[in-house]
Every structure is written in structure tokens, then in C-alpha cells.
Amino acid sequence: MPVTAKLSRKFYETLGEDVTNELVEWFNQVDLAYRTDLRELNELNFARFDAKLEQRVAESEARLQQRVGQLETRVELGFAELDARLDAKLGAMRAELIKWMFLFWVGSVGLALMINRLS
């Protein structure tokens, strides 16, 4: 919106109504041109800012994806190691349980045989 310049009465008397109005119109055109240039410059700067922001967001997302991938790999390796240790401990526990079951079975059979002989 153009800003209408208001000049003093003496200015109008000195230069005349037509020249003063023409000068005011020229001021308004210059103001409009500067406003248009400023708007275009702001739009260009915003477009550059937006492009840089998108680039930085994309780079951040890529770094985040890389770190998440590394974390997933570490977690998977940790679970694989935990699974292997758990399998080894369960195997050892199973062997120990079978040993005790065998001893209990031998003791039970032996006791049963002794009771059978005594009777």
C-alpha cells in the first residue's frame, strides 16, 4: 500500500500543484518498487533458508538412521551372546539334573532290591 507523502503548503506554492503531485507520485512509485524488491529478496532468502533447513534435517535423519542401525546391531549381538550363554548354562544344568536323577534312580533301585531281599 503506497504511503502518500504530504508536503507543506509552501512546497505546493513554490513548485505548483502539478509538479508537487508528480513528485508525490514518483515517491510512491519508488516506495512501491522498494517494497517489491524487499519482498522478492525476503522470498529468496526464505527459500534458501528452507533449502538449507531441509538439507540439515535430511543429514540429521541420515545420522540418526545410522546410529539406530548401529544400536540395532549391538543389541542383536548382545542378545546372541546372551542366548549362547543361556544355552550353555541350561546345558550344564541339564547335565547336572540328569546326573542327580541317575543317582536317585540307582539309589531307589538299590533300596528296592535290598527291601526285596530282606523280605
C-alpha positions as CSV (number, residue, x, y, z in Angstrom):
1,M,0.0,0.0,0.0
2,P,1.6,3.3,-1.1
3,V,2.2,5.9,1.5
4,T,1.0,9.2,0.3
5,A,3.5,11.9,1.1
6,K,2.1,15.1,2.4
7,L,4.1,18.1,1.7
8,S,3.8,21.5,3.2
9,R,1.6,24.2,1.6
10,K,4.7,26.3,0.9
11,F,6.1,23.5,-1.2
12,Y,2.9,23.4,-3.2
13,E,3.0,27.2,-3.6
14,T,6.7,27.2,-4.7
15,L,6.6,24.3,-7.2
16,G,3.0,24.3,-8.2
17,E,0.2,21.8,-7.7
18,D,1.1,19.6,-10.8
19,V,4.8,19.3,-10.1
20,T,4.3,18.6,-6.4
21,N,1.6,15.9,-7.2
22,E,4.0,14.4,-9.8
23,L,6.8,14.4,-7.2
24,V,4.5,12.7,-4.6
25,E,3.5,10.1,-7.3
26,W,7.2,9.5,-8.0
27,F,7.9,9.0,-4.3
28,N,5.0,6.5,-4.1
29,Q,6.4,4.6,-7.2
30,V,9.9,4.4,-5.6
31,D,8.3,3.2,-2.4
32,L,6.4,0.5,-4.2
33,A,9.5,-0.6,-6.1
34,Y,11.5,-0.8,-2.9
35,R,8.7,-2.8,-1.2
36,T,8.5,-5.2,-4.2
37,D,12.3,-5.6,-4.2
38,L,12.3,-6.2,-0.5
39,R,9.5,-8.8,-0.7
40,E,11.3,-10.6,-3.5
41,L,14.6,-10.5,-1.6
42,N,12.8,-11.9,1.5
43,E,11.2,-14.7,-0.5
44,L,14.6,-15.6,-2.0
45,N,16.2,-15.6,1.5
46,F,13.4,-17.7,2.9
47,A,13.7,-20.2,0.0
48,R,17.5,-20.5,0.7
49,F,16.9,-20.9,4.4
50,D,14.2,-23.5,3.7
51,A,16.5,-25.4,1.4
52,K,19.3,-25.4,4.0
53,L,16.9,-26.4,6.7
54,E,15.7,-29.3,4.7
55,Q,19.3,-30.4,3.9
56,R,20.2,-30.3,7.6
57,V,17.1,-32.2,8.6
58,A,17.9,-34.8,5.9
59,E,21.5,-35.0,7.2
60,S,20.3,-35.4,10.8
61,E,17.9,-38.1,9.8
62,A,20.6,-39.9,8.0
63,R,22.9,-39.7,11.0
64,L,20.1,-40.9,13.2
65,Q,19.3,-43.8,11.0
66,Q,23.0,-44.8,11.0
67,R,23.1,-44.6,14.8
68,V,19.9,-46.6,15.1
69,G,21.3,-49.2,12.8
70,Q,24.5,-49.4,14.9
71,L,22.4,-49.7,18.0
72,E,20.3,-52.5,16.5
73,T,23.4,-54.4,15.5
74,R,24.8,-54.0,19.1
75,V,21.5,-55.2,20.6
76,E,21.3,-58.1,18.3
77,L,24.9,-59.1,19.1
78,G,24.2,-58.8,22.8
79,F,21.1,-60.9,22.5
80,A,23.0,-63.6,20.5
81,E,25.7,-63.6,23.2
82,L,23.1,-63.8,25.9
83,D,21.4,-66.6,24.1
84,A,24.6,-68.6,23.7
85,R,25.5,-68.1,27.4
86,L,22.0,-69.1,28.4
87,D,22.2,-72.3,26.2
88,A,25.5,-73.2,27.8
89,K,24.1,-72.7,31.4
90,L,20.9,-74.6,30.6
91,G,23.0,-77.5,29.1
92,A,25.2,-77.6,32.2
93,M,22.1,-77.6,34.4
94,R,20.5,-80.3,32.3
95,A,23.6,-82.5,32.7
96,E,23.7,-81.9,36.4
97,L,20.0,-82.7,36.7
98,I,20.4,-86.0,34.7
99,K,23.4,-86.9,37.0
100,W,21.2,-86.4,40.1
101,M,18.3,-88.2,38.6
102,F,20.5,-91.2,37.7
103,L,21.9,-91.3,41.3
104,F,18.3,-91.1,42.7
105,W,17.2,-93.9,40.3
106,V,20.2,-96.1,41.3
107,G,19.6,-95.4,44.9
108,S,15.9,-96.2,44.6
109,V,16.6,-99.4,42.6
110,G,19.2,-100.4,45.2
111,L,16.9,-99.7,48.1
112,A,14.1,-101.6,46.4
113,L,16.4,-104.6,45.8
114,M,17.6,-104.6,49.4
115,I,14.0,-104.4,50.7
116,N,13.1,-107.3,48.3
117,R,16.0,-109.4,49.6
118,L,15.1,-108.8,53.2
119,S,11.6,-109.8,52.7
